[in-house]
């Protein structure tokens, strides 16, 4: 006959403790597994975060490098713009002003040279007209010479010829012939000139009289009036 072993309270307690212990160990194992999983997850997230930061830094560095290259490329463009919009117009203006100046100088020089030549010619012709006359035509000749004058000198010459020269030429049969042996321009502008003349005047008094020569040096001042050079002063030197 087989005898069934009866369980004692101590055995039950031991079994329960084992069960409980087994459950606790299982729970502990599960907890450790979860913690390990969480730790692994955290590490993965940390690695991903680090990788993301690295990528962002790389992108930022790339952008900075690109900006730096762009900045390095800008100076030539800026210099070219300064050259195009600043220096070149200035050079063009300078060239225009220089050309205008030389044109003005050339024009002024040409006008001055023309004034010198004209004033010397006119002064020479006027001196001959003012100092030459004959008994028969003194009034006509000296009257025509008067139209070559201007200003106060014209009035003074008119009075002198009408009161002294013309009456004396008629009464004493005085003949005067003048010529200019040399002439030089002292100064000249478009409207004013001074000329130095070296003249020779031969005067004969009466019929068959002895000629008398004089060589006056005359400073002639001319002003341009109405487009004509007129004598404003006639001063013996």
DRENMAR-579878 format. One record per residue: residue number from 1; y, x, z of N, C-alpha, C, O in turn. Coordinates in nm, 2 decimals. Each point is the difference from the previous one (the first is absolute). Layout:
BEGIN
   k    npy    npx    npz   capy   capx   capz    cpy    cpx    cpz    opy    opx    opz
 NUM      Y      X      Z      Y      X      Z      Y      X      Z      Y      X      Z
...
***
This chain:
BEGIN
   k    npy    npx    npz   capy   capx   capz    cpy    cpx    cpz    opy    opx    opz
   1  -0.12   0.08   0.00   0.12  -0.08   0.00   0.12   0.09   0.00   0.01   0.09   0.08
   2   0.08  -0.12  -0.17   0.12   0.08  -0.01   0.11  -0.04   0.09   0.03  -0.12   0.01
   3   0.03   0.22   0.06   0.10  -0.04   0.09   0.14   0.02  -0.06   0.02   0.12  -0.05
   4   0.07  -0.22   0.04   0.14   0.01  -0.06   0.09   0.06   0.10   0.01  -0.05   0.12
   5   0.06   0.15  -0.16   0.09   0.07   0.10   0.12  -0.09   0.02   0.06  -0.05  -0.10
   6  -0.03   0.03   0.21   0.12  -0.08   0.04   0.12   0.09   0.01   0.00   0.11   0.05
   7   0.10  -0.17  -0.10   0.13   0.08   0.01   0.06  -0.02   0.13   0.01  -0.11   0.05
   8   0.05   0.21   0.00   0.06   0.00   0.13   0.15  -0.01  -0.02   0.05   0.03  -0.11
   9   0.02  -0.08   0.21   0.15   0.00  -0.01   0.06   0.13  -0.04   0.10   0.00  -0.08
  10  -0.16   0.11   0.13   0.06   0.13  -0.03  -0.01   0.03  -0.15   0.09   0.05  -0.07
  11  -0.21  -0.09   0.01  -0.02   0.02  -0.14   0.10  -0.08  -0.08   0.06   0.05  -0.10
  12  -0.04  -0.17   0.14   0.10  -0.09  -0.07   0.14   0.07   0.00   0.07   0.00  -0.10
  13  -0.04   0.04   0.22   0.13   0.07   0.02   0.01   0.12  -0.10   0.10   0.02  -0.06
  14  -0.21   0.05   0.06   0.01   0.12  -0.09   0.01  -0.03  -0.14   0.08   0.06  -0.07
  15  -0.15  -0.17   0.02   0.01  -0.04  -0.13   0.14  -0.05  -0.03   0.06   0.03  -0.11
  16   0.00  -0.11   0.20   0.13  -0.05  -0.03   0.10   0.12  -0.01   0.09   0.00  -0.08
  17  -0.11   0.10   0.18   0.09   0.11  -0.01  -0.02   0.08  -0.13   0.10   0.04  -0.06
  18  -0.22  -0.04   0.01  -0.02   0.07  -0.13   0.07  -0.08  -0.11   0.06   0.06  -0.09
  19  -0.08  -0.19   0.10   0.07  -0.08  -0.11   0.15   0.02   0.01   0.07   0.02  -0.10
  20  -0.03  -0.03   0.23   0.15   0.01   0.01   0.04   0.14  -0.05   0.10   0.01  -0.07
  21  -0.17   0.09   0.12   0.03   0.13  -0.05   0.00   0.02  -0.14   0.08   0.06  -0.07
  22  -0.19  -0.13   0.01  -0.01   0.01  -0.15   0.12  -0.06  -0.06   0.06   0.05  -0.10
  23  -0.02  -0.17   0.15   0.12  -0.07  -0.06   0.12   0.09   0.02   0.09   0.01  -0.09
  24  -0.07   0.05   0.21   0.12   0.08   0.02   0.00   0.12  -0.10   0.10   0.03  -0.05
  25  -0.22   0.03   0.04  -0.01   0.12  -0.09   0.03  -0.05  -0.14   0.07   0.08  -0.08
  26  -0.12  -0.19   0.04   0.03  -0.05  -0.13   0.15  -0.03  -0.02   0.06   0.04  -0.10
  27   0.00  -0.10   0.20   0.14  -0.03  -0.01   0.08   0.13  -0.01   0.09   0.02  -0.07
  28  -0.14   0.08   0.16   0.07   0.13   0.00  -0.01   0.06  -0.14   0.09   0.07  -0.05
  29  -0.22  -0.08   0.00  -0.02   0.06  -0.13   0.09  -0.06  -0.11   0.06   0.07  -0.08
  30  -0.06  -0.21   0.09   0.09  -0.07  -0.10   0.14   0.04   0.02   0.08   0.02  -0.10
  31  -0.04  -0.01   0.23   0.14   0.04   0.02   0.03   0.14  -0.05   0.11   0.02  -0.06
  32  -0.20   0.07   0.08   0.02   0.14  -0.05   0.01   0.00  -0.15   0.08   0.07  -0.06
  33  -0.17  -0.15   0.00   0.00  -0.01  -0.15   0.13  -0.06  -0.05   0.06   0.05  -0.10
  34  -0.01  -0.15   0.17   0.13  -0.06  -0.04   0.11   0.10   0.02   0.09   0.02  -0.09
  35  -0.09   0.05   0.20   0.10   0.10   0.02   0.00   0.11  -0.10   0.10   0.05  -0.05
  36  -0.23  -0.01   0.01  -0.01   0.10  -0.10   0.05  -0.04  -0.13   0.07   0.07  -0.08
  37  -0.10  -0.20   0.05   0.05  -0.06  -0.13   0.15  -0.01   0.00   0.06   0.04  -0.10
  38  -0.01  -0.08   0.22   0.15  -0.01   0.01   0.06   0.14  -0.02   0.10   0.01  -0.07
  39  -0.16   0.08   0.13   0.05   0.14   0.00   0.00   0.05  -0.15   0.09   0.06  -0.05
  40  -0.21  -0.09  -0.01  -0.01   0.04  -0.15   0.11  -0.07  -0.08   0.06   0.06  -0.09
  41  -0.04  -0.19   0.12   0.10  -0.07  -0.08   0.14   0.05   0.03   0.07   0.02  -0.10
  42  -0.05   0.02   0.23   0.14   0.05   0.03   0.01   0.14  -0.08   0.11   0.03  -0.05
  43  -0.21   0.05   0.05   0.01   0.13  -0.06   0.02  -0.02  -0.15   0.08   0.07  -0.07
  44  -0.15  -0.17   0.01   0.02  -0.03  -0.14   0.14  -0.04  -0.03   0.06   0.04  -0.10
  45  -0.01  -0.14   0.19   0.14  -0.04  -0.03   0.09   0.11   0.02   0.10   0.01  -0.07
  46  -0.13   0.08   0.17   0.09   0.12   0.02   0.00   0.09  -0.13   0.11   0.05  -0.04
  47  -0.23  -0.03  -0.01  -0.01   0.08  -0.12   0.08  -0.06  -0.12   0.07   0.06  -0.07
  48  -0.09  -0.20   0.06   0.07  -0.07  -0.11   0.15   0.01   0.02   0.08   0.02  -0.10
  49  -0.04  -0.03   0.23   0.15   0.01   0.03   0.05   0.13  -0.04   0.11   0.02  -0.06
  50  -0.19   0.09   0.10   0.04   0.13  -0.03   0.01   0.03  -0.15   0.09   0.06  -0.05
  51  -0.19  -0.12  -0.02   0.00   0.02  -0.15   0.12  -0.07  -0.06   0.06   0.05  -0.09
  52  -0.03  -0.17   0.14   0.12  -0.08  -0.05   0.12   0.08   0.03   0.09   0.01  -0.09
  53  -0.07   0.05   0.21   0.12   0.08   0.03   0.00   0.12  -0.10   0.11   0.03  -0.05
  54  -0.22   0.03   0.03   0.00   0.12  -0.09   0.04  -0.04  -0.14   0.08   0.07  -0.06
  55  -0.13  -0.19   0.02   0.04  -0.04  -0.14   0.14  -0.03  -0.01   0.07   0.03  -0.09
  56  -0.01  -0.10   0.20   0.14  -0.03   0.00   0.08   0.13   0.00   0.10   0.01  -0.07
  57  -0.14   0.08   0.15   0.07   0.13   0.00   0.00   0.07  -0.14   0.10   0.05  -0.04
  58  -0.22  -0.06  -0.02  -0.01   0.06  -0.13   0.09  -0.07  -0.10   0.07   0.07  -0.08
  59  -0.07  -0.20   0.09   0.09  -0.08  -0.10   0.14   0.04   0.03   0.08   0.01  -0.09
  60  -0.04  -0.01   0.22   0.13   0.04   0.04   0.04   0.14  -0.05   0.11   0.02  -0.05
  61  -0.20   0.07   0.07   0.02   0.14  -0.05   0.02   0.00  -0.15   0.08   0.07  -0.06
  62  -0.16  -0.15  -0.01   0.01  -0.01  -0.15   0.13  -0.05  -0.04   0.07   0.05  -0.09
  63  -0.02  -0.16   0.16   0.13  -0.06  -0.03   0.11   0.10   0.03   0.10   0.02  -0.08
  64  -0.11   0.05   0.19   0.10   0.11   0.04   0.00   0.11  -0.11   0.11   0.04  -0.04
  65  -0.23   0.00   0.00  -0.01   0.10  -0.11   0.07  -0.05  -0.12   0.07   0.07  -0.07
  66  -0.10  -0.20   0.03   0.06  -0.05  -0.12   0.15  -0.01   0.01   0.07   0.03  -0.09
  67  -0.02  -0.08   0.21   0.14   0.00   0.03   0.07   0.14  -0.01   0.10   0.01  -0.06
  68  -0.17   0.08   0.12   0.05   0.14   0.00   0.01   0.05  -0.15   0.10   0.06  -0.04
  69  -0.20  -0.09  -0.04   0.00   0.05  -0.14   0.11  -0.07  -0.07   0.07   0.06  -0.08
  70  -0.05  -0.20   0.11   0.11  -0.07  -0.07   0.13   0.06   0.04   0.09   0.01  -0.09
  71  -0.07   0.02   0.22   0.12   0.06   0.04   0.03   0.13  -0.06   0.11   0.03  -0.05
  72  -0.22   0.05   0.03   0.02   0.13  -0.06   0.03  -0.01  -0.15   0.07   0.08  -0.06
  73  -0.11  -0.19   0.00   0.03  -0.03  -0.14   0.14  -0.05  -0.02   0.05   0.00  -0.11
  74   0.01  -0.06   0.22   0.13  -0.06  -0.02   0.11   0.09  -0.03   0.09  -0.03  -0.08
  75  -0.08   0.15   0.15   0.11   0.08  -0.02   0.04   0.03  -0.14   0.11  -0.01  -0.04
  76  -0.21   0.05  -0.05   0.04   0.02  -0.14   0.06  -0.12  -0.07   0.09   0.01  -0.07
  77  -0.14  -0.13   0.11   0.06  -0.12  -0.06   0.14  -0.02   0.05   0.09  -0.03  -0.07
  78  -0.07   0.06   0.20   0.13  -0.02   0.06   0.09   0.10  -0.06   0.12  -0.03  -0.04
  79  -0.16   0.16   0.02   0.08   0.10  -0.06   0.04  -0.04  -0.15   0.11   0.02  -0.05
  80  -0.21  -0.07  -0.02   0.03  -0.04  -0.14   0.10  -0.12   0.00   0.08   0.00  -0.09
  81  -0.09  -0.09   0.19   0.10  -0.10   0.00   0.14   0.05   0.03   0.10  -0.04  -0.06
  82  -0.10   0.13   0.16   0.13   0.07   0.03   0.06   0.07  -0.12   0.12  -0.01  -0.03
  83  -0.21   0.08  -0.04   0.04   0.07  -0.12   0.05  -0.10  -0.11   0.10   0.02  -0.07
  84  -0.17  -0.13   0.06   0.03  -0.10  -0.11   0.13  -0.08   0.03   0.08  -0.02  -0.08
  85  -0.07  -0.02   0.21   0.11  -0.09   0.04   0.11   0.07   0.06   0.11  -0.06   0.02
  86  -0.12   0.18   0.03   0.10   0.07   0.07   0.06   0.12  -0.08   0.12   0.01  -0.02
  87  -0.21   0.09  -0.01   0.05   0.12  -0.06   0.04  -0.01  -0.14   0.10   0.04  -0.05
  88  -0.19  -0.11  -0.03   0.03  -0.01  -0.15   0.13  -0.07  -0.03   0.08   0.05  -0.08
  89  -0.05  -0.17   0.15   0.13  -0.06  -0.03   0.11   0.09   0.04   0.11   0.00  -0.07
  90  -0.12   0.08   0.18   0.10   0.09   0.04   0.02   0.11  -0.10   0.12   0.03  -0.04
  91  -0.23   0.02  -0.02   0.01   0.10  -0.10   0.07  -0.06  -0.13   0.08   0.07  -0.06
  92  -0.12  -0.19   0.03   0.06  -0.06  -0.12   0.15  -0.02   0.02   0.07   0.02  -0.09
  93  -0.04  -0.07   0.21   0.15  -0.02   0.03   0.07   0.13  -0.01   0.11   0.01  -0.06
  94  -0.17   0.10   0.12   0.07   0.13  -0.01   0.02   0.05  -0.14   0.10   0.05  -0.04
  95  -0.21  -0.07  -0.04   0.01   0.04  -0.14   0.11  -0.08  -0.08   0.07   0.06  -0.08
  96  -0.06  -0.19   0.11   0.10  -0.08  -0.06   0.14   0.04   0.04   0.09   0.01  -0.08
  97  -0.08   0.02   0.21   0.14   0.04   0.05   0.03   0.14  -0.06   0.12   0.02  -0.04
  98  -0.22   0.07   0.03   0.03   0.13  -0.06   0.04  -0.01  -0.15   0.09   0.06  -0.04
  99  -0.17  -0.15  -0.03   0.03  -0.02  -0.14   0.14  -0.06  -0.02   0.08   0.04  -0.08
 100  -0.05  -0.14   0.17   0.14  -0.06  -0.01   0.11   0.10   0.03   0.10   0.00  -0.06
 101  -0.13   0.09   0.16   0.10   0.10   0.04   0.03   0.09  -0.12   0.11   0.03  -0.03
 102  -0.22   0.02  -0.03   0.01   0.10  -0.11   0.07  -0.07  -0.12   0.07   0.06  -0.07
 103  -0.11  -0.19   0.05   0.07  -0.07  -0.11   0.15  -0.01   0.03   0.08   0.01  -0.09
 104  -0.05  -0.05   0.22   0.14  -0.01   0.03   0.07   0.14  -0.01   0.11   0.00  -0.05
 105  -0.18   0.10   0.09   0.07   0.14  -0.01   0.02   0.03  -0.15   0.10   0.05  -0.03
 106  -0.21  -0.08  -0.05   0.01   0.03  -0.14   0.12  -0.08  -0.06   0.07   0.05  -0.08
 107  -0.07  -0.18   0.11   0.10  -0.09  -0.05   0.14   0.05   0.05   0.10   0.00  -0.08
 108  -0.09   0.03   0.21   0.13   0.04   0.05   0.04   0.13  -0.07   0.12   0.02  -0.03
 109  -0.21   0.07   0.01   0.03   0.13  -0.06   0.04  -0.02  -0.15   0.10   0.06  -0.04
 110  -0.16  -0.16  -0.03   0.04  -0.03  -0.13   0.14  -0.06  -0.01   0.08   0.04  -0.08
 111  -0.05  -0.13   0.17   0.13  -0.07   0.01   0.11   0.10   0.03   0.11   0.00  -0.05
 112  -0.15   0.09   0.15   0.10   0.10   0.04   0.03   0.10  -0.12   0.12   0.03  -0.02
 113  -0.22   0.01  -0.05   0.02   0.09  -0.11   0.08  -0.07  -0.11   0.09   0.06  -0.06
 114  -0.12  -0.19   0.04   0.08  -0.07  -0.10   0.15  -0.02   0.04   0.09   0.02  -0.08
 115  -0.07  -0.04   0.21   0.13  -0.01   0.05   0.08   0.13  -0.01   0.12   0.00  -0.04
 116  -0.19   0.11   0.06   0.07   0.13  -0.01   0.04   0.02  -0.15   0.11   0.05  -0.02
 117  -0.20  -0.07  -0.07   0.03   0.03  -0.14   0.11  -0.09  -0.05   0.09   0.04  -0.07
 118  -0.10  -0.17   0.11   0.10  -0.09  -0.05   0.14   0.03   0.06   0.10   0.00  -0.07
 119  -0.10   0.03   0.20   0.13   0.02   0.06   0.07   0.13  -0.05   0.12   0.01  -0.02
 120  -0.20   0.09  -0.01   0.05   0.13  -0.06   0.06  -0.03  -0.14   0.11   0.05  -0.03
 121  -0.18  -0.12  -0.05   0.05  -0.03  -0.13   0.13  -0.09   0.00   0.09   0.03  -0.07
 122  -0.09  -0.13   0.16   0.11  -0.09   0.01   0.12   0.08   0.05   0.11  -0.02  -0.05
 123  -0.13   0.10   0.16   0.11   0.07   0.06   0.07   0.10  -0.11   0.12   0.01   0.00
 124  -0.21   0.05  -0.08   0.05   0.09  -0.10   0.09  -0.07  -0.10   0.11   0.05  -0.04
 125  -0.16  -0.16  -0.01   0.07  -0.08  -0.10   0.13  -0.05   0.06   0.10   0.00  -0.07
 126  -0.10  -0.05   0.19   0.12  -0.05   0.07   0.10   0.10   0.02   0.12  -0.02  -0.02
 127  -0.16   0.14   0.06   0.10   0.11   0.02   0.07   0.03  -0.13   0.13   0.02   0.00
 128  -0.20  -0.01  -0.11   0.06   0.03  -0.13   0.10  -0.11  -0.04   0.11   0.02  -0.05
 129  -0.15  -0.15   0.08   0.09  -0.11  -0.03   0.13   0.00   0.09   0.10  -0.04  -0.05
 130  -0.12   0.07   0.17   0.11   0.00   0.09   0.11   0.11  -0.02   0.11  -0.02   0.03
 131  -0.16   0.13  -0.08   0.08   0.12  -0.01   0.05   0.03  -0.15   0.07   0.10  -0.02
 132  -0.11  -0.19  -0.07   0.04   0.02  -0.14   0.09  -0.11  -0.05  -0.02  -0.12   0.02
 133   0.13   0.16  -0.09   0.09  -0.10  -0.06   0.09   0.08  -0.10   0.01   0.12   0.00
 134   0.06  -0.20  -0.08   0.10   0.05  -0.10   0.13  -0.08   0.01   0.00  -0.11   0.05
 135   0.11   0.16  -0.11   0.13  -0.07   0.02  -0.01  -0.14  -0.07   0.06  -0.10   0.05
 136  -0.13   0.09  -0.17   0.00  -0.12  -0.07  -0.09  -0.11   0.06   0.03  -0.12  -0.01
 137  -0.14   0.16   0.07  -0.10  -0.09   0.05  -0.02   0.00   0.15  -0.11  -0.04   0.05
 138   0.20   0.11   0.02  -0.02   0.01   0.15  -0.02  -0.13   0.07  -0.09  -0.01   0.08
 139   0.17  -0.09  -0.11  -0.01  -0.13   0.07  -0.14  -0.06  -0.03  -0.06  -0.06   0.09
 140   0.02   0.06  -0.21  -0.13  -0.06  -0.04  -0.12   0.08   0.07  -0.09  -0.06   0.05
 141   0.10   0.19  -0.07  -0.12   0.08   0.05  -0.01  -0.01   0.15  -0.11  -0.01   0.06
 142   0.23   0.03   0.01  -0.01   0.00   0.15  -0.02  -0.14   0.05  -0.06  -0.02   0.11
 143   0.10  -0.08  -0.19  -0.03  -0.14   0.04  -0.15  -0.03  -0.01  -0.06  -0.07   0.09
 144  -0.01   0.13  -0.19  -0.14  -0.02  -0.01  -0.08   0.08   0.11  -0.10  -0.05   0.05
 145   0.16   0.17  -0.02  -0.07   0.07   0.11   0.01  -0.07   0.13  -0.09   0.02   0.09
 146   0.19  -0.10  -0.07   0.02  -0.07   0.12  -0.12  -0.09   0.03  -0.03  -0.03   0.12
 147  -0.04  -0.03  -0.23  -0.11  -0.09   0.02  -0.13   0.07   0.05  -0.10  -0.06   0.03
 148   0.11   0.19  -0.02  -0.11   0.08   0.05   0.00   0.02   0.15  -0.08   0.06   0.06
 149   0.19  -0.12   0.00   0.02   0.03   0.15  -0.02  -0.13   0.08  -0.02  -0.11  -0.05
 150   0.02   0.13   0.18  -0.02  -0.11   0.09   0.07   0.03   0.14   0.03   0.12   0.03
 151   0.00  -0.22   0.04   0.05   0.02   0.13   0.15   0.05   0.01   0.07  -0.03  -0.10
 152  -0.04   0.10   0.20   0.14   0.05   0.02   0.04   0.10  -0.10   0.11   0.01  -0.04
 153  -0.21   0.07   0.00   0.03   0.10  -0.10   0.05  -0.06  -0.13   0.08   0.05  -0.07
 154  -0.14  -0.16   0.03   0.05  -0.07  -0.12   0.14  -0.04   0.01   0.08   0.01  -0.10
 155  -0.04  -0.06   0.21   0.14  -0.04   0.02   0.09   0.12   0.00   0.11  -0.01  -0.06
 156  -0.15   0.12   0.13   0.09   0.12   0.00   0.01   0.06  -0.14   0.11   0.04  -0.04
 157  -0.22  -0.04  -0.03   0.01   0.06  -0.14   0.08  -0.08  -0.09   0.08   0.05  -0.08
 158  -0.09  -0.18   0.09   0.09  -0.09  -0.08   0.14   0.02   0.03   0.08   0.01  -0.10
 159  -0.04   0.00   0.22   0.14   0.03   0.03   0.05   0.13  -0.05   0.11   0.01  -0.05
 160  -0.19   0.10   0.07   0.03   0.13  -0.04   0.02   0.01  -0.16   0.10   0.05  -0.04
 161  -0.19  -0.11  -0.03   0.01   0.01  -0.15   0.11  -0.08  -0.05   0.07   0.04  -0.09
 162  -0.04  -0.16   0.14   0.10  -0.08  -0.05   0.14   0.05   0.04   0.09  -0.01  -0.08
 163  -0.08   0.07   0.19   0.14   0.04   0.05   0.03   0.15  -0.04   0.12   0.03  -0.02
 164  -0.22   0.05   0.00   0.02   0.14  -0.02  -0.06   0.06  -0.13   0.08   0.05  -0.08
 165  -0.21  -0.06   0.07  -0.07   0.06  -0.11   0.04  -0.05  -0.14   0.04   0.07  -0.09
 166  -0.05  -0.20   0.07   0.03  -0.06  -0.13   0.14   0.02  -0.04   0.03   0.04  -0.11
 167   0.07  -0.07   0.20   0.14   0.03  -0.04   0.03   0.15  -0.04   0.07   0.03  -0.09
 168  -0.13   0.06   0.17   0.02   0.14  -0.02  -0.07   0.05  -0.13   0.06   0.08  -0.07
 169  -0.18  -0.14   0.04  -0.06   0.04  -0.13   0.08  -0.04  -0.12   0.00   0.07  -0.10
 170   0.07  -0.19   0.11   0.07  -0.05  -0.11   0.13   0.08  -0.02   0.04   0.04  -0.11
 171   0.03  -0.01   0.23   0.13   0.07  -0.01  -0.01   0.14  -0.04   0.08   0.05  -0.08
 172  -0.18   0.02   0.14  -0.01   0.15  -0.02  -0.11   0.04  -0.10  -0.03   0.11  -0.02
 173  -0.03  -0.21  -0.04  -0.11   0.02  -0.10  -0.11   0.09   0.06  -0.03   0.11  -0.04
 174  -0.02  -0.16   0.15  -0.11   0.08   0.07  -0.13  -0.05  -0.05  -0.03  -0.12  -0.01
 175  -0.05   0.22  -0.02  -0.14  -0.03  -0.04  -0.10   0.07   0.10   0.02   0.12   0.03
 176  -0.12  -0.19   0.02  -0.10   0.06   0.09  -0.14  -0.03  -0.06  -0.03  -0.11  -0.03
 177  -0.05   0.22   0.03  -0.14  -0.01  -0.04  -0.09   0.06   0.11   0.02   0.11   0.04
 178  -0.11  -0.19   0.00  -0.09   0.05   0.11  -0.15   0.00  -0.05  -0.04  -0.08  -0.08
 179  -0.03   0.17   0.14  -0.15   0.00  -0.02  -0.07   0.05   0.12   0.06   0.07   0.08
 180  -0.18  -0.11  -0.06  -0.08   0.04   0.12  -0.09   0.11  -0.04  -0.08  -0.01  -0.09
 181   0.09   0.12   0.16  -0.08   0.12  -0.03  -0.13   0.00   0.08  -0.10   0.06  -0.04
 182   0.10  -0.13   0.16  -0.12   0.00   0.08   0.01  -0.12   0.10   0.10  -0.04   0.04
 183  -0.22  -0.01  -0.01   0.00  -0.11   0.09  -0.13   0.00   0.08  -0.11   0.05  -0.04
 184   0.12  -0.09   0.17  -0.12   0.00   0.09   0.01  -0.12   0.09   0.10  -0.04   0.05
 185  -0.22  -0.02  -0.03  -0.01  -0.11   0.09   0.00   0.05   0.15  -0.08   0.09   0.03
 186   0.16  -0.14   0.05   0.01   0.03   0.14  -0.10  -0.09   0.08  -0.08   0.05   0.08
 187   0.09  -0.18  -0.11  -0.09  -0.10   0.06   0.00  -0.12  -0.09   0.09  -0.02  -0.08
 188  -0.20  -0.06   0.10  -0.01  -0.12  -0.08  -0.10  -0.09   0.06  -0.11   0.03   0.04
 189   0.15  -0.16  -0.04  -0.09  -0.11   0.03   0.01  -0.10  -0.11   0.06   0.02  -0.10
 190  -0.12  -0.14   0.12   0.01  -0.10  -0.10   0.14  -0.05  -0.03   0.03  -0.04  -0.11
 191   0.06   0.04   0.22   0.13  -0.06  -0.02   0.11   0.10   0.04   0.12  -0.04  -0.01
 192  -0.15   0.16   0.04   0.11   0.09   0.04  -0.04   0.15  -0.04  -0.11   0.04   0.01
 193   0.21   0.03  -0.06  -0.02   0.14  -0.05   0.12   0.08   0.02   0.11  -0.05  -0.01
 194  -0.14   0.18   0.02   0.11   0.10   0.01  -0.03   0.11  -0.10  -0.11   0.05   0.00
 195   0.21  -0.01  -0.08  -0.03   0.10  -0.11   0.11   0.10   0.01   0.12  -0.03   0.02
 196  -0.16   0.16  -0.04   0.10   0.11   0.00   0.02   0.04  -0.14  -0.10   0.04  -0.07
 197   0.22  -0.04   0.02   0.03   0.04  -0.14   0.09   0.13  -0.01   0.08   0.02   0.08
 198  -0.12   0.05  -0.18   0.09   0.12  -0.04   0.06  -0.03  -0.13  -0.07  -0.01  -0.10
 199   0.20  -0.01   0.10   0.07  -0.04  -0.13   0.09   0.10  -0.05   0.04   0.10   0.07
 200   0.00  -0.12  -0.19   0.10   0.09  -0.06   0.10  -0.10  -0.08  -0.04  -0.07  -0.08
 201   0.17   0.08   0.12   0.10  -0.08  -0.06   0.11   0.08  -0.06   0.06   0.10   0.05
 202  -0.04  -0.13  -0.18   0.11   0.07  -0.08   0.12  -0.09  -0.02  -0.02  -0.11  -0.05
 203   0.13   0.15   0.09   0.13  -0.08  -0.01   0.10   0.07  -0.09   0.03   0.12   0.02
 204   0.02  -0.20  -0.11   0.11   0.05  -0.09   0.12  -0.09   0.01  -0.01  -0.12  -0.01
 205   0.12   0.19   0.04   0.13  -0.08   0.02   0.09   0.03  -0.12   0.03   0.11  -0.03
 206   0.01  -0.22  -0.04   0.09   0.01  -0.11  -0.08   0.04  -0.13  -0.12   0.04   0.01
 207   0.19  -0.06  -0.12  -0.06   0.04  -0.13   0.00   0.15  -0.01   0.10   0.07   0.01
 208  -0.22  -0.01  -0.03  -0.01   0.14  -0.02   0.00   0.08   0.13   0.02   0.12   0.00
 209  -0.03  -0.19   0.11   0.00   0.07   0.13  -0.12   0.08   0.03  -0.10  -0.01  -0.08
 210   0.11   0.09   0.18  -0.11   0.09   0.03  -0.10  -0.07   0.09   0.03  -0.06   0.10
 211  -0.16   0.06  -0.14  -0.10  -0.07   0.08  -0.01   0.07   0.14   0.00   0.12   0.01
 212  -0.03  -0.20   0.09  -0.02   0.04   0.14  -0.14  -0.05   0.04  -0.02  -0.12   0.00
 213  -0.06   0.21   0.04  -0.14  -0.04   0.05  -0.01   0.00   0.15   0.06   0.09   0.07
 214  -0.13  -0.18  -0.02  -0.03  -0.01   0.14  -0.15  -0.03   0.01  -0.06  -0.07  -0.08
 215   0.00   0.12   0.19  -0.14  -0.03   0.02  -0.02  -0.07   0.14  -0.04   0.06   0.10
 216   0.07  -0.18  -0.10  -0.02  -0.07   0.13  -0.15  -0.03   0.04  -0.08  -0.02  -0.09
 217   0.06   0.03   0.21  -0.14  -0.05   0.06   0.02  -0.13   0.07   0.09  -0.01   0.09
 218  -0.16  -0.09  -0.13   0.03  -0.13   0.04  -0.13  -0.06   0.07  -0.11   0.00  -0.06
 219   0.13  -0.06   0.17  -0.10  -0.08   0.07   0.02  -0.15  -0.03   0.09  -0.06   0.04
 220  -0.19   0.01  -0.12   0.01  -0.14  -0.04  -0.10  -0.08   0.08  -0.12   0.03   0.01
 221   0.17  -0.14   0.04  -0.08  -0.10   0.07  -0.01  -0.13  -0.08   0.10  -0.05  -0.05
 222  -0.22   0.01   0.04  -0.03  -0.12  -0.09  -0.07  -0.11   0.08  -0.09   0.03   0.09
 223   0.12  -0.15  -0.11  -0.07  -0.12   0.05  -0.05  -0.09  -0.11   0.07  -0.01  -0.10
 224  -0.19  -0.04   0.12  -0.05  -0.09  -0.10   0.05  -0.14   0.02  -0.03  -0.06   0.11
 225   0.11   0.00  -0.20   0.05  -0.13   0.02  -0.03  -0.08  -0.13   0.03   0.03  -0.11
 226  -0.10  -0.14   0.13  -0.04  -0.09  -0.11  -0.09   0.07  -0.10   0.01  -0.02  -0.12
 227  -0.09   0.12   0.17  -0.09   0.07  -0.09   0.06   0.12  -0.07  -0.06   0.07  -0.08
 228   0.19  -0.04   0.11   0.07   0.11  -0.06   0.04   0.10   0.10   0.04  -0.03   0.12
 229  -0.04   0.16  -0.15   0.05   0.11   0.08   0.15   0.01  -0.02   0.04   0.02  -0.11
 230   0.04  -0.04   0.22   0.14   0.01   0.00   0.05   0.10   0.10  -0.06   0.02   0.10
 231   0.17   0.05  -0.14   0.05   0.11   0.08   0.09  -0.07   0.11   0.09  -0.07  -0.02
 232  -0.13   0.11   0.15   0.08  -0.05   0.11   0.08   0.11   0.07   0.10  -0.03   0.07
 233  -0.13   0.16  -0.10   0.08   0.11   0.04   0.00   0.11  -0.10  -0.10   0.02  -0.07
 234   0.21   0.05   0.06   0.01   0.11  -0.10   0.09   0.11   0.06   0.12   0.01  -0.01
 235  -0.19   0.08   0.09   0.07   0.10   0.08  -0.02   0.14  -0.05  -0.11   0.05  -0.01
 236   0.22   0.02  -0.02  -0.01   0.14  -0.03  -0.04   0.08   0.12   0.03  -0.03   0.11
 237  -0.12   0.13  -0.13  -0.05   0.08   0.11   0.08   0.13   0.01  -0.03   0.08   0.08
***
